[in-house]
Amino acid sequence: MSSSYWAVLRTPGAARLFGAALIGRLSYGTVSLSLLLAVAGTTGSYARAGWVMAVFSTVSVLLSPARAGLVDRYGPRRALPPMAAGYALTLVGLAAATWSSGTPYPVLLVLAAAAGGCAPPLGPVTRAQWSRLVTDPELRRRAYSLDTVAEELLYVTGPLLAGVLAAAARPAAGVLLSAVLVLGGTIALAVTVPREAAVDRADTAEQGGSSSTRGLLVRARQPLAAAAGVGAGLGAFALLAVVFAGRHGRDADVAWVEAALAAGSAIGGLALGAVNWRAAAGNRLAVLTAVLGAALALAALAPNLPVLAVVAAVAGLAVAPTLTTAYLLTDEIALPEQRTRAGAWVNTAFNAGGSASTALVGLLTEHVPLSVCLLLAAAPVLAALAAAPTWRPRPAHDRTVPAKG
């Protein structure tokens, strides 16, 4: 880790924030596979398990901006603990319901919906706190880069941990672990926020109202479009990589492609924070989006799995930088009382794009050649460039303290 990243972690309060966030967000890395395997074992059906996961993720994504709005309004200290408690309790309920067979299927669906509705927005909250702790623009960019790379690595290590627990004990044990992680990590994260930063913001929220949210969405159209495009492109590519691996070897070989994409993303994310960039965030986001789209399009030319893995690694170099820049640009655009909500909208755009593209590409693979499908996976990423504003020079000086609005 370069000295620039150590400078971020040496910022007062940064190490505690980062550690607490890692613990809480690891829960999101372990819960999906654990819950999928637990429900499949209980019901004896992967189809039903898939529907439970779809309900869980859909409710979580759709309500994410609303939960983030509560954090913006009441502060992390007041809003996060009740969410974490509700989420942990429903996970405990799911673990109990899937510990053995016989639980009615509708009960699992209700518990999954309740869990999705309570899931605390730890990623958006963490990024909002980085903006509060790190006022220097260059250090803030490094903090966001470090945060994005760490989050991606959690989504790699989380399923591995879930798999170990499923093999050593039972999948429901992974669901229980997820409950413990999210409750401990969220409360630790909440107490890192200074009391003066957790004051009641009801008056501010009432003044902004829904028009404030609409204004945020309009101003943030470029980062939101980029996040949705990246989510759609990666969601399509992930499914198509499985199909490609099955046609050129074994389905399990897709792990090499996924590993190459994750490794490239980690390298690219760390490089984004280590290099001093002269381009404005909006310009940088447009370039990174174009690079990612072009790299994904190259997958259509891959003749075998090793070449596809190389293409994935190249594309991965732009994944974390694109998402990090989208978060940074959204943070610049948002008012101080909108930061958590703004980050949640980026998450929602990314997840919605991924879900929609996966469903659509699944249908296309039955009627369209695989190479054409791989080429089409790049289309939503490149289409996001339509939301980019006219190229503009970097401001003479970056914003260090957000203006009150």
C-alpha positions in Angstrom: 0.0 0.0 0.0 1.4 3.3 -1.0 2.1 6.2 1.4 -0.9 8.0 0.0 -3.2 5.3 1.3 -1.5 5.3 4.7 -2.1 9.1 4.7 -5.8 8.4 4.3 -5.9 5.8 7.2 -3.8 8.1 9.4 -6.6 10.7 9.2 -8.2 11.0 12.7 -11.1 8.6 12.9 -10.4 7.0 9.5 -9.1 3.7 10.7 -12.0 3.1 13.0 -14.5 4.0 10.3 -12.8 1.7 7.8 -12.5 -1.2 10.2 -16.2 -0.9 11.3 -17.4 -0.6 7.7 -15.4 -3.7 6.6 -17.0 -5.8 9.4 -20.5 -4.7 8.6 -20.2 -4.9 4.8 -18.7 -8.4 5.0 -22.2 -9.5 6.0 -23.4 -8.6 2.5 -20.6 -10.7 1.1 -21.6 -13.8 3.1 -25.4 -13.5 3.2 -26.3 -14.2 -0.5 -24.6 -17.5 -1.0 -25.5 -18.7 2.6 -29.2 -17.8 2.1 -29.4 -19.3 -1.3 -27.9 -22.6 -0.1 -29.9 -22.6 3.1 -33.3 -22.0 1.3 -32.4 -24.6 -1.4 -31.6 -27.2 1.3 -34.9 -26.4 3.2 -37.2 -26.4 0.2 -35.3 -28.9 -2.0 -35.6 -26.5 -4.9 -33.1 -24.1 -6.4 -35.9 -22.4 -8.3 -37.7 -21.5 -5.0 -34.4 -20.4 -3.5 -33.9 -18.2 -6.5 -37.2 -16.5 -6.0 -36.4 -15.9 -2.3 -33.2 -14.3 -3.3 -34.9 -12.2 -6.0 -37.4 -10.9 -3.4 -34.6 -10.2 -0.9 -32.5 -8.3 -3.4 -35.3 -6.4 -5.1 -36.8 -5.1 -1.9 -33.3 -4.1 -0.7 -32.5 -2.2 -3.9 -35.8 -0.5 -4.3 -35.9 0.8 -0.7 -32.2 1.7 -0.5 -32.7 5.4 -1.3 -35.5 5.6 1.3 -33.3 4.1 4.0 -30.4 6.4 3.0 -32.8 9.3 3.2 -33.6 8.4 6.8 -29.8 8.4 7.6 -29.5 11.9 6.0 -32.5 13.1 8.0 -31.7 11.7 11.4 -28.0 11.0 11.2 -26.2 7.6 11.4 -26.2 7.4 15.2 -30.0 7.4 15.3 -31.0 5.7 12.0 -28.5 2.9 11.6 -28.9 0.9 14.9 -32.7 0.2 14.4 -32.1 -0.8 10.8 -29.2 -3.2 11.8 -31.3 -4.7 14.6 -34.3 -5.3 12.3 -32.1 -6.8 9.6 -30.1 -9.0 12.1 -33.4 -10.2 13.7 -34.9 -11.2 10.3 -31.6 -13.0 9.3 -31.8 -14.9 12.6 -35.4 -15.8 11.7 -34.3 -17.0 8.3 -31.5 -19.0 9.8 -33.9 -20.7 12.2 -36.4 -21.3 9.4 -33.8 -22.9 7.2 -32.0 -24.9 9.9 -34.1 -27.9 9.0 -36.7 -28.6 6.4 -40.4 -28.1 6.7 -40.8 -24.3 6.9 -43.6 -23.1 4.7 -42.4 -21.4 1.5 -44.5 -18.2 2.0 -42.9 -17.7 5.4 -39.4 -17.7 3.7 -40.6 -15.1 1.2 -42.0 -12.8 3.9 -38.8 -13.1 6.0 -36.7 -12.4 2.9 -38.7 -9.3 2.0 -38.5 -8.0 5.6 -34.7 -8.5 5.6 -34.3 -6.7 2.3 -36.4 -3.8 3.7 -34.2 -3.3 6.8 -30.7 -3.8 5.3 -28.7 -0.7 6.4 -27.0 1.3 3.6 -23.5 0.8 4.9 -21.7 1.6 1.7 -23.4 5.0 1.1 -23.0 5.9 4.8 -19.3 5.0 4.7 -18.6 7.1 1.7 -20.5 10.1 3.2 -18.3 9.8 6.3 -15.2 9.7 4.1 -16.3 13.1 2.7 -16.7 14.4 6.2 -13.3 13.1 7.5 -11.2 13.8 4.4 -11.6 17.4 3.1 -8.6 17.4 0.8 -9.8 16.5 -2.7 -6.8 14.3 -3.5 -7.0 12.4 -0.2 -10.8 12.0 -0.7 -10.3 10.4 -4.1 -7.8 8.0 -2.5 -10.2 7.2 0.3 -13.0 6.5 -2.2 -10.7 4.3 -4.2 -9.6 2.3 -1.2 -13.2 2.0 -0.1 -14.4 0.7 -3.5 -11.5 -1.8 -3.8 -12.1 -3.1 -0.3 -15.8 -3.5 -0.9 -15.2 -5.5 -4.1 -12.7 -7.8 -2.2 -15.3 -8.4 0.5 -17.7 -9.7 -2.2 -15.0 -12.1 -3.3 -13.9 -13.3 0.2 -17.5 -13.3 1.6 -18.8 -16.2 -0.6 -15.6 -18.2 0.1 -16.3 -17.8 3.9 -19.9 -18.8 3.3 -18.8 -21.9 1.3 -16.5 -23.0 4.1 -19.3 -22.6 6.7 -21.7 -24.5 4.5 -19.3 -27.4 4.1 -18.1 -27.4 7.8 -21.5 -26.9 9.4 -24.6 -25.9 7.5 -25.6 -23.0 5.2 -27.9 -21.5 7.9 -24.7 -20.9 10.0 -23.6 -18.5 7.3 -26.9 -16.6 7.7 -26.3 -16.4 11.4 -22.8 -15.1 10.9 -24.1 -12.5 8.5 -26.5 -11.3 11.3 -23.7 -11.0 13.8 -21.4 -9.2 11.4 -24.0 -6.6 10.3 -25.1 -5.9 13.9 -21.6 -5.5 15.3 -20.2 -3.6 12.3 -23.1 -1.2 11.9 -23.2 -0.2 15.6 -19.4 0.2 15.5 -19.8 2.4 12.4 -22.6 4.5 14.0 -20.5 5.3 17.1 -17.6 6.6 14.9 -19.8 9.5 13.8 -19.3 12.5 16.0 -22.4 13.6 17.9 -22.5 17.0 16.3 -22.7 15.2 12.9 -25.6 13.1 14.0 -28.1 15.9 14.8 -31.7 15.8 13.8 -31.9 17.1 10.2 -35.7 17.1 9.9 -35.9 20.8 9.3 -33.4 20.6 6.4 -35.2 17.6 4.9 -38.5 19.3 5.1 -37.1 22.4 3.3 -35.6 20.3 0.5 -38.5 17.8 0.3 -39.1 15.7 -2.8 -38.0 18.5 -5.1 -34.6 18.3 -3.6 -34.4 14.6 -4.5 -35.6 15.3 -8.1 -33.0 18.1 -8.4 -30.3 15.7 -7.2 -31.3 13.1 -9.7 -31.2 15.6 -12.5 -27.8 17.0 -11.5 -26.4 13.6 -11.0 -27.6 12.1 -14.3 -24.1 11.4 -15.6 -22.8 9.4 -12.6 -26.2 7.6 -12.3 -26.2 6.7 -16.0 -22.6 5.5 -15.8 -23.4 3.3 -12.7 -26.5 1.9 -14.4 -24.5 1.2 -17.6 -21.6 -0.4 -15.7 -24.1 -2.6 -13.7 -25.9 -3.6 -16.9 -22.6 -4.4 -18.8 -21.1 -6.4 -15.9 -24.3 -8.2 -15.2 -24.6 -9.3 -18.8 -20.9 -10.2 -19.0 -21.1 -12.3 -15.9 -23.9 -14.5 -17.3 -22.4 -14.7 -20.7 -19.0 -15.7 -19.2 -20.8 -18.7 -17.7 -22.3 -19.7 -21.0 -18.9 -19.2 -22.7 -17.1 -21.4 -20.2 -19.7 -24.1 -20.6 -19.1 -24.1 -24.4 -15.3 -24.0 -24.2 -14.7 -26.3 -21.2 -16.5 -26.5 -17.9 -19.0 -24.1 -16.2 -16.7 -24.0 -13.2 -13.9 -22.5 -15.3 -15.7 -19.2 -15.3 -14.1 -18.7 -11.9 -10.9 -17.8 -13.7 -12.7 -15.1 -15.6 -14.3 -13.7 -12.5 -10.9 -13.7 -10.7 -9.3 -11.9 -13.6 -12.0 -9.2 -13.6 -11.7 -8.8 -9.8 -7.9 -8.6 -9.9 -8.0 -6.0 -12.7 -10.6 -4.0 -10.8 -8.5 -3.9 -7.6 -5.4 -2.8 -9.5 -7.3 -0.1 -11.4 -9.0 1.1 -8.3 -5.7 1.5 -6.4 -4.1 3.2 -9.4 -6.9 5.7 -9.5 -6.2 6.8 -6.0 -2.4 6.8 -6.3 -2.1 8.9 -9.4 -2.7 12.7 -9.4 -5.2 13.3 -12.2 -5.6 16.6 -14.0 -8.9 15.9 -15.6 -12.1 17.1 -13.9 -14.2 14.2 -12.4 -16.9 14.5 -15.1 -14.3 14.3 -17.9 -12.5 11.4 -16.2 -15.8 9.5 -15.8 -16.6 9.8 -19.5 -13.2 8.5 -20.5 -13.3 5.6 -18.0 -16.8 4.7 -19.1 -15.7 4.6 -22.8 -12.7 2.5 -21.9 -14.8 0.0 -20.0 -17.3 -0.3 -22.8 -14.6 -0.8 -25.4 -12.9 -3.4 -23.3 -16.1 -5.4 -22.9 -16.8 -5.2 -26.6 -13.5 -7.0 -27.2 -14.9 -10.0 -25.5 -16.9 -10.7 -28.6 -13.6 -11.6 -30.4 -12.3 -14.0 -27.7 -11.7 -17.5 -29.2 -11.2 -19.3 -26.0 -11.4 -19.0 -22.2 -7.8 -17.8 -21.5 -8.3 -14.9 -23.9 -11.6 -14.1 -22.4 -9.9 -14.0 -19.0 -7.3 -11.5 -20.3 -10.1 -9.4 -21.7 -11.9 -9.5 -18.3 -8.7 -8.4 -16.6 -8.3 -5.4 -19.0 -12.0 -4.5 -18.5 -11.5 -4.8 -14.8 -8.9 -2.1 -14.8 -11.7 0.4 -15.5 -14.4 -1.1 -13.3 -13.4 0.2 -9.8 -12.1 3.6 -11.2 -15.4 4.1 -13.0 -17.5 3.4 -10.0 -15.2 5.3 -7.7 -15.4 8.4 -10.0 -19.2 8.1 -10.2 -19.4 8.2 -6.4 -17.0 11.1 -6.2 -18.8 13.1 -8.8 -22.2 12.4 -7.1 -20.7 13.6 -3.8 -19.5 16.8 -5.4 -23.0 17.4 -6.8 -25.0 16.5 -3.7 -25.9 18.9 -1.0 -24.3 18.0 2.4 -27.7 16.7 3.7 -28.1 14.5 0.6 -24.8 12.6 0.6 -26.0 9.3 1.9 -29.0 9.3 -0.3 -26.9 10.3 -3.3 -24.6 7.3 -2.8 -27.6 5.0 -2.4 -28.9 6.2 -5.7 -25.6 5.2 -7.4 -25.9 1.8 -5.8 -29.5 1.5 -6.9 -28.6 2.4 -10.5 -25.8 -0.1 -10.6 -27.9 -2.9 -9.1 -31.0 -2.1 -11.2 -28.8 -2.1 -14.4 -27.3 -5.5 -13.5 -30.7 -7.1 -12.7 -32.4 -5.9 -15.9 -29.5 -6.8 -18.2 -29.2 -10.3 -16.7 -32.8 -11.1 -17.3 -32.7 -9.7 -20.9 -29.4 -11.4 -21.9 -30.7 -14.7 -20.5 -33.4 -14.6 -23.1 -31.1 -13.4 -25.9 -28.7 -16.3 -25.4 -31.4 -18.7 -26.7 -31.8 -16.8 -30.0 -28.7 -14.8 -30.7 -25.1 -16.0 -31.3 -22.9 -15.7 -28.2 -20.4 -13.4 -29.8 -23.2 -11.0 -30.7 -24.5 -11.2 -27.1 -21.0 -10.3 -25.8 -20.8 -7.3 -28.1 -24.3 -6.2 -26.9 -23.0 -6.4 -23.3 -20.9 -3.3 -24.0 -23.9 -1.4 -25.4 -25.4 -0.1 -22.1 -21.9 1.1 -20.9 -21.3 3.0 -24.1 -24.9 4.3 -24.1 -24.2 5.9 -20.7 -21.9 8.4 -22.5 -25.0 10.2 -23.8 -25.5 11.6 -20.3 -21.9 13.0 -20.1 -21.8 16.8 -20.3 -19.7 18.8 -22.8 -16.0 18.4 -22.0 -14.9 21.0 -19.6 -11.5 22.0 -18.0 -10.8 21.2 -14.4 -11.7 24.0 -12.0 -8.9 26.2 -10.8 -9.3 24.8 -7.3 -11.3 21.8 -6.1 -14.1 22.1 -3.5 -12.8 21.2 -0.1 -15.7 22.0 2.1 -19.2 21.5 0.6 -21.3 24.6 0.5 -24.5 24.6 2.6 -27.6 24.5 0.5 
